[in-house]
């Protein structure tokens, strides 16, 4: 009689529902008491759920992307004593369970392999062991088309069974496609950026004389939302769904996120969670060079941030000395101070948004040569018009803000100066034919940048209503990742707070951002006398690799002219 027990989600505090971002074990794995089974993440924190006792995993009831809560069943666990005979009778299982440190990598493929649908795709390749094998994309779940974001092997490489060949990504998840068996890569038929489906031809493999045929048929299909190679690649990790959802302007993408990965294909991927791997790709960090500080050498987000900081300081050079490397800056180490020696202190952790956006801002400031052009716009007549509109439309419930007028004027300026509505992609300048304008929204947890799509097709009232609604959702923490993606140009307004000018940081991969400070009445000479005029400070930061100073000055001057006489919008 089975001694299997259901392992459920314990008390996880004030989180009513959390998302599974990693499944760290698979059926057949032997686990110890307190060994982590899954990793879950809320909008504020991530945590691992431990095993209440030792035993063998009989079945896993959750997968990456599932929403679970206290009391949800995670898996069925058979006590260690009852599992001894079964363990001895299944010699094929140790591949997935022999090394607990590699469990996160093996979890998803093994779980997928136990479903009836998962086994067939790998069977044809395994049956041809010892000859030339065409490796195809196995069952990848409900994804009709996925993009290749990493090619992990090259022609001539010797691969093991279950070693990852490529990494693909959909709009919801990242996953790795493993090799069905050992062999030598004869030809690679995909490249980064390709769109592939189930059955697509990945590569041709010269199989190693019949080995690994049986194991390949089991865990080969990578159907789980996030998966990785089995324990054959020690320390490997499985990318999964993007957990940086509400991360602010985070949809920011490095101009060439695969540059470092393309330079040297990887055989043994590092041990890191899906969200950390995506974070590293966005920063262009090669995870094989990062030393993990987490359990079993696992790389966490802070390790990636530390690597970037050290690289910026010129300190990443193999072993990570503080000497300048490759032209980097040579600076002193960050001071370590015991602040409590000088008085009472309180340690307050940064919010999740600030942690993520902070790394992006740091990268953008270091990698983009910023220059800021400051100007003043006379908005005396426009402000009077705005007040008049609000008085006329009090019953509509929509309050027109100055931001709506600024967005409309920015779109007109982007049309006149198309280089500002562009992004760098290597040596190419991508000129966009659409006009999506982001605006910085201040929230209790940090700054986020929702995006107004097709701003050129919307009127002042529609822009005012949409910015108000997006700002409300931002404050409530309800913005979706899609609402913060696709921006062409950003606006950061501090007009409601104060200041006369500032240098906003460009939101990569955009090439410019407009900072708006508080308007104030100033004396302006009209040719005969000084007149009191309401002046709005504009601070335009631009990427000097794309835009020169004269173009920036013209852009700001044109924008100021539009705001001074809004009738020019119609010209």
C-alpha positions in Angstrom: 0.0 0.0 0.0 1.3 3.4 -0.9 2.6 5.8 1.8 2.3 8.8 -0.5 1.4 12.0 1.2 0.2 15.2 -0.4 2.5 18.2 0.1 0.6 21.4 0.3 1.5 25.1 0.2 2.0 26.2 3.9 1.2 29.5 5.4 2.9 32.1 3.1 2.0 35.2 5.0 -0.2 38.0 3.5 0.0 36.7 -0.1 -3.4 35.4 -1.2 -2.1 34.1 -4.5 1.5 33.6 -5.8 2.9 32.4 -9.1 5.1 29.4 -9.5 8.4 30.5 -11.2 10.4 27.3 -10.8 9.7 23.7 -10.2 12.9 22.3 -8.5 12.1 18.6 -8.5 10.7 16.0 -10.8 8.9 12.6 -10.4 11.5 10.0 -9.2 13.7 12.6 -7.4 14.8 11.7 -3.9 14.4 14.7 -1.6 15.5 15.5 1.9 13.5 17.2 4.6 13.6 21.0 4.1 14.8 20.7 0.5 13.2 23.3 -1.7 10.5 21.9 -4.0 9.3 25.0 -5.9 10.0 28.7 -6.0 7.0 31.1 -6.0 6.9 34.8 -6.5 4.4 37.6 -5.6 4.5 41.2 -6.7 6.8 41.9 -3.7 8.9 38.8 -3.0 10.0 35.4 -4.1 10.3 32.4 -1.8 11.0 28.7 -1.9 8.6 26.1 -0.5 10.5 23.3 1.3 9.7 19.6 1.7 8.1 18.7 5.0 10.0 15.4 5.1 12.3 13.1 3.2 11.1 10.8 0.4 10.7 10.2 -3.3 8.6 12.4 -5.5 5.7 10.4 -7.0 4.0 13.2 -9.0 4.2 16.9 -9.4 0.9 18.8 -9.4 2.0 22.3 -10.4 4.0 23.8 -13.3 5.7 27.1 -14.0 3.1 29.9 -14.4 0.5 28.3 -12.1 -1.2 30.5 -9.5 -1.3 28.8 -6.1 -2.2 29.7 -2.5 -2.1 28.3 1.0 -3.4 24.7 0.9 -2.8 24.1 -2.9 -1.3 20.7 -3.5 2.3 20.8 -4.8 3.2 17.2 -5.2 2.8 13.7 -3.9 5.7 12.4 -1.8 6.4 8.8 -0.9 8.2 8.2 2.3 11.9 7.3 2.0 11.4 3.8 3.5 8.5 2.9 1.3 10.3 4.2 -1.8 13.4 2.0 -1.4 12.2 -1.0 -3.6 10.8 1.3 -6.3 14.0 3.3 -6.4 16.1 0.2 -7.0 13.8 -1.0 -9.7 14.1 2.1 -11.8 17.7 2.6 -12.8 16.9 5.3 -15.4 15.7 7.7 -12.7 19.1 8.8 -11.3 19.8 11.0 -14.3 17.2 13.4 -12.9 17.7 12.9 -9.2 21.3 12.1 -8.5 22.3 15.7 -7.9 20.0 17.8 -5.9 21.9 20.9 -6.9 20.8 20.3 -10.5 17.2 19.7 -9.6 15.9 23.0 -10.9 17.4 22.3 -14.3 16.0 18.8 -14.5 12.6 19.5 -13.1 10.6 20.8 -16.0 11.8 18.3 -18.7 11.3 15.3 -16.5 7.9 16.4 -15.5 6.9 16.9 -19.1 8.4 13.5 -20.0 5.9 11.7 -17.8 2.9 12.9 -19.7 1.7 10.6 -22.5 1.9 13.3 -25.1 5.5 14.2 -24.3 7.3 11.1 -25.2 6.6 10.7 -29.0 8.5 13.7 -30.4 11.8 12.4 -29.1 11.4 8.8 -30.2 12.3 9.2 -33.9 15.6 10.8 -33.0 16.5 8.2 -30.3 15.7 5.3 -32.6 18.4 6.4 -35.0 21.2 6.3 -32.5 24.6 5.8 -34.1 23.6 7.6 -37.4 22.6 11.1 -38.5 19.7 12.4 -36.5 17.5 15.4 -37.3 16.6 17.1 -34.1 13.3 18.8 -34.1 11.3 21.1 -31.8 9.3 18.8 -29.4 5.9 19.6 -27.9 6.2 23.1 -26.4 2.7 23.3 -25.1 0.3 26.0 -26.2 2.8 28.2 -28.0 2.2 28.3 -31.7 5.4 30.2 -32.5 8.4 31.0 -30.4 11.5 33.0 -31.0 15.1 31.7 -30.8 16.9 33.9 -28.3 20.0 31.8 -27.7 21.9 29.1 -29.8 23.9 27.2 -27.2 25.9 24.9 -29.5 27.9 25.2 -32.7 28.9 22.9 -35.6 31.5 20.4 -34.3 30.4 20.5 -30.7 30.1 17.2 -28.8 26.8 17.2 -26.8 25.4 14.9 -24.2 21.9 13.6 -23.9 19.6 16.3 -22.4 22.2 19.0 -23.0 20.5 22.3 -24.0 20.7 23.1 -27.7 18.8 26.4 -28.0 16.7 28.7 -25.8 13.4 30.0 -27.1 11.0 32.5 -25.8 7.3 33.3 -26.2 5.4 36.3 -24.9 4.9 34.4 -21.6 7.8 32.1 -21.1 11.4 31.1 -21.9 12.4 27.5 -22.4 15.3 25.4 -23.5 15.2 22.6 -26.0 17.5 19.7 -25.0 19.3 17.2 -27.1 17.5 13.8 -27.4 20.8 11.9 -27.2 24.6 12.3 -27.2 26.5 13.0 -30.4 28.3 15.6 -32.5 26.6 18.6 -34.1 26.9 18.4 -37.9 24.8 21.4 -38.8 22.7 24.1 -37.1 19.6 25.2 -38.9 18.4 28.0 -36.7 19.8 31.3 -35.6 19.0 34.0 -33.0 15.8 35.8 -34.0 14.2 32.9 -35.9 10.6 32.0 -35.3 10.0 28.2 -34.8 7.2 25.8 -34.0 6.8 22.2 -32.9 8.4 20.1 -35.5 10.8 22.8 -36.8 14.2 21.4 -37.8 16.8 22.6 -35.2 20.0 20.8 -36.1 21.6 17.7 -37.4 23.3 15.4 -35.0 25.8 12.6 -35.6 24.7 10.3 -32.9 27.2 8.5 -30.7 27.0 4.8 -31.3 23.6 4.0 -29.7 24.1 5.5 -26.3 21.5 7.4 -24.5 18.7 6.1 -26.7 16.5 5.0 -23.8 16.9 8.0 -21.5 16.4 10.4 -24.4 12.9 9.1 -25.0 11.8 10.1 -21.6 12.9 13.6 -20.6 13.6 15.0 -24.1 10.4 16.8 -24.8 10.5 20.3 -23.3 6.8 21.0 -23.0 6.8 22.8 -19.6 6.5 26.6 -19.6 10.0 26.7 -18.4 12.7 24.1 -18.7 16.3 23.2 -18.9 18.8 20.4 -19.5 18.8 17.5 -17.1 21.5 16.9 -14.5 24.1 16.1 -17.2 24.8 19.8 -17.3 25.6 20.5 -13.7 24.6 23.9 -12.5 22.3 24.6 -15.5 19.2 26.6 -15.1 15.8 27.0 -16.8 14.5 30.3 -18.0 10.8 30.8 -17.5 8.1 33.4 -17.7 9.1 37.0 -17.4 8.6 37.9 -13.8 9.5 41.5 -14.3 6.0 42.2 -15.2 5.3 45.4 -13.4 8.7 46.5 -13.6 8.5 49.8 -14.8 10.2 50.9 -17.8 11.7 47.7 -17.5 10.5 46.5 -20.8 13.7 48.3 -21.7 15.8 46.0 -23.8 19.6 46.3 -24.5 20.2 47.2 -28.1 22.0 43.9 -28.6 20.9 41.5 -25.7 22.5 38.5 -27.3 25.9 40.1 -28.1 27.8 38.3 -25.4 26.0 35.0 -25.8 26.6 35.0 -29.6 30.4 35.5 -29.0 30.9 32.1 -27.3 28.2 29.4 -27.3 27.7 27.8 -24.0 27.8 24.1 -23.1 27.1 24.2 -19.4 24.6 26.9 -18.4 24.8 28.6 -15.0 22.4 27.9 -12.2 20.0 30.8 -12.1 16.2 31.3 -12.0 14.3 32.2 -15.1 13.7 35.8 -14.0 17.4 36.3 -13.2 18.5 34.9 -16.6 16.1 37.3 -18.4 17.4 40.1 -16.2 21.0 39.2 -17.2 20.1 39.1 -20.9 18.6 42.6 -20.7 21.8 43.9 -19.2 24.0 41.9 -21.6 25.6 40.0 -18.8 27.3 36.6 -19.5 26.1 34.5 -16.6 29.0 32.1 -17.0 31.2 34.8 -15.6 29.0 35.5 -12.6 29.7 33.8 -9.3 26.5 32.8 -7.5 26.0 33.5 -3.8 22.7 31.6 -3.5 22.1 28.0 -2.4 24.2 25.5 -4.3 26.0 28.3 -6.1 22.7 29.7 -7.5 23.0 33.1 -9.2 20.6 35.7 -7.8 19.7 39.1 -9.1 22.1 40.8 -6.6 25.0 38.8 -8.1 24.1 40.2 -11.6 23.9 43.7 -10.2 27.2 43.3 -8.4 28.8 42.0 -11.6 27.5 45.1 -13.6 28.8 47.5 -10.9 32.2 45.8 -11.0 32.2 45.9 -14.8 31.4 49.6 -14.8 34.2 50.2 -12.4 36.6 48.3 -14.7 36.8 45.5 -12.2 35.6 42.5 -14.3 38.6 40.8 -15.7 38.3 37.0 -15.3 38.9 36.9 -11.6 37.3 40.3 -11.0 40.2 42.4 -9.8 39.7 46.1 -9.3 42.1 47.0 -12.1 40.6 48.6 -15.2 39.6 46.0 -17.8 39.1 46.8 -21.5 39.1 50.5 -21.0 36.7 50.5 -18.0 36.9 53.1 -15.2 39.3 52.3 -12.3 37.6 53.5 -9.1 37.9 52.8 -5.4 35.7 50.0 -3.9 32.4 51.1 -2.6 32.9 52.2 1.0 31.7 49.8 3.7 30.6 51.6 6.8 29.1 50.5 10.1 26.5 53.3 10.2 25.2 52.1 13.6 28.5 53.4 15.2 27.3 56.9 14.6 23.7 56.7 15.7 20.4 54.9 15.5 19.6 53.4 12.0 16.8 51.5 10.4 17.4 49.1 7.5 14.6 49.3 4.9 14.8 47.0 1.8 14.3 48.5 -1.6 11.0 47.8 -3.3 11.0 45.3 -6.1 10.4 48.1 -8.7 13.3 50.1 -7.4 15.7 47.2 -7.5 14.8 46.4 -11.1 14.5 49.9 -12.4 17.6 51.0 -10.5 19.7 48.4 -12.5 18.2 49.6 -15.8 18.8 53.3 -14.9 22.3 52.5 -13.9 23.0 50.7 -17.2 21.4 53.5 -19.3 23.4 56.2 -17.5 26.6 54.4 -18.0 26.2 53.2 -21.5 24.4 56.2 -23.1 26.3 59.4 -23.6 23.8 61.8 -22.2 23.6 65.5 -23.0 20.7 67.7 -21.8 19.4 70.8 -23.5 17.3 73.2 -21.4 14.7 75.7 -22.7 11.7 77.6 -21.6 8.2 77.5 -23.2 5.7 80.3 -22.8 2.5 78.5 -21.9 0.5 81.6 -20.8 -2.1 81.3 -23.5 -2.1 77.5 -23.4 -2.7 77.4 -19.6 -5.6 79.9 -20.0 -7.1 77.6 -22.8 -6.7 74.5 -20.6 -8.5 76.2 -17.7 -11.3 77.3 -20.1 -11.7 73.7 -21.4 -12.0 72.3 -18.0 -14.7 74.8 -17.0 -16.6 74.0 -20.2 -16.4 70.2 -19.6 -16.9 70.0 -15.9 -19.8 67.5 -16.3 -17.7 65.1 -18.5 -15.6 64.1 -15.5 -12.4 64.3 -17.6 -9.9 66.9 -16.4 -7.5 68.1 -19.1 -3.9 68.3 -17.8 -0.9 70.1 -19.3 0.6 66.6 -19.9 -2.0 65.9 -22.5 -1.0 69.1 -24.5 2.7 68.2 -24.1 2.2 64.7 -25.4 0.4 66.1 -28.4 3.1 68.6 -29.0 5.9 66.0 -28.6 4.2 63.8 -31.3 4.3 66.8 -33.7 8.0 67.4 -32.9 8.8 63.7 -33.4 7.2 63.8 -36.8 9.3 66.9 -37.7 12.5 65.4 -36.3 12.3 61.6 -37.0 15.8 60.8 -35.5 14.2 61.4 -32.1 11.6 58.7 -32.8 14.3 56.0 -33.3 16.4 53.4 -31.6 20.0 52.1 -32.1 20.3 48.5 -33.2 24.0 47.8 -33.6 25.2 50.0 -36.5 21.7 50.7 -37.7 19.2 53.4 -36.7 15.7 52.0 -36.6 13.3 54.8 -37.5 9.8 54.1 -36.2 6.6 54.9 -38.1 4.4 54.8 -35.0 4.2 57.2 -32.1 4.0 55.6 -28.6 4.8 58.0 -25.8 5.6 56.9 -22.3 5.2 59.1 -19.2 6.8 58.6 -15.8 4.3 57.8 -13.1 5.2 58.3 -9.4 4.0 55.4 -7.2 4.5 54.4 -3.6 6.9 51.6 -4.7 8.9 53.6 -7.2 8.8 55.0 -10.7 7.1 53.2 -13.6 6.6 54.3 -17.2 3.2 53.5 -18.8 3.0 54.0 -22.5 0.3 55.8 -24.5 0.0 53.9 -27.8 -0.7 55.6 -31.1 -0.7 59.0 -29.4 -0.8 60.6 -32.8 -4.3 59.3 -33.4 -5.8 60.6 -30.1 -7.2 64.0 -29.2 -6.5 66.0 -26.1 -9.5 64.7 -24.1 -8.6 61.1 -25.0 -5.0 61.6 -24.0 -6.0 63.3 -20.7 -8.4 60.4 -19.9 -5.9 57.7 -20.8 -3.0 59.2 -18.8 -5.2 59.6 -15.8 -6.3 56.0 -15.9 -2.8 54.6 -16.5 -1.5 56.7 -13.6 -4.2 55.3 -11.4 -3.4 51.8 -12.3 0.3 52.5 -11.7 -0.4 53.7 -8.2 -2.5 50.6 -7.5 0.2 48.3 -8.9 -2.1 47.0 -11.6 -0.1 47.9 -14.7 0.6 44.9 -17.0 3.9 44.5 -18.8 2.2 45.2 -22.1 1.2 48.7 -20.9 4.8 49.6 -20.3 6.3 48.3 -23.6 6.8 49.7 -27.0 7.6 53.3 -26.1 9.3 55.6 -28.6 9.9 58.7 -26.4 9.4 59.3 -22.7 8.2 62.3 -20.7 9.2 62.8 -17.0 7.2 65.6 -15.4 8.0 67.1 -12.0 5.7 70.1 -12.6 3.5 69.2 -9.7 6.3 69.1 -7.3 8.9 71.7 -8.1 12.4 72.4 -9.6 13.6 74.6 -12.4 15.5 71.9 -14.5 17.0 68.4 -14.2 18.7 65.8 -16.3 16.3 62.9 -17.0 17.9 59.5 -17.8 17.1 58.1 -21.2 14.9 55.1 -21.2 16.8 52.6 -23.5 16.4 51.7 -26.3 14.9 55.2 -26.8 17.3 58.0 -27.8 15.7 60.9 -25.9 13.5 61.9 -23.0 11.8 65.1 -22.0 11.9 66.5 -18.5 9.3 69.0 -17.5 9.7 71.2 -14.4 7.3 73.5 -12.5 6.0 76.5 -14.5 6.5 79.9 -13.0 5.6 83.5 -13.9 8.7 85.4 -15.2 9.2 88.9 -16.7 9.6 88.6 -20.5 10.7 91.5 -22.7 8.2 92.1 -25.5 10.2 94.8 -27.3 8.7 97.6 -25.3 8.3 96.4 -21.7 8.6 93.4 -19.5 5.4 91.3 -19.4 4.6 88.6 -16.8 4.5 85.3 -18.7 4.0 81.7 -17.5 7.1 79.9 -18.5 7.5 76.1 -18.5 11.1 74.7 -18.1 11.9 71.9 -20.6 14.9 69.6 -20.1 15.7 67.4 -23.2 18.2 64.6 -22.6 19.4 62.9 -25.8 21.8 60.2 -26.9 24.7 62.0 -28.4 25.6 58.9 -30.6 22.4 59.6 -32.5 21.5 63.2 -32.0 23.9 66.2 -32.1 23.5 69.4 -30.0 22.1 71.5 -32.9 19.3 69.0 -33.6 18.4 68.9 -29.9 18.2 72.6 -29.7 16.0 72.8 -32.7 13.7 70.1 -31.3 13.3 71.9 -28.0 12.8 75.3 -29.7 10.1 73.8 -32.0 8.4 72.1 -29.1 8.4 75.4 -27.2 6.9 77.2 -30.1 4.1 74.7 -30.3 3.3 75.1 -26.6 3.4 78.9 -26.9 0.9 78.9 -29.8 -1.0 75.6 -30.0 -2.6 76.5 -33.3 0.7 75.5 -34.9 -0.2 71.8 -34.2 -2.7 72.1 -37.1 -0.1 73.3 -39.6 
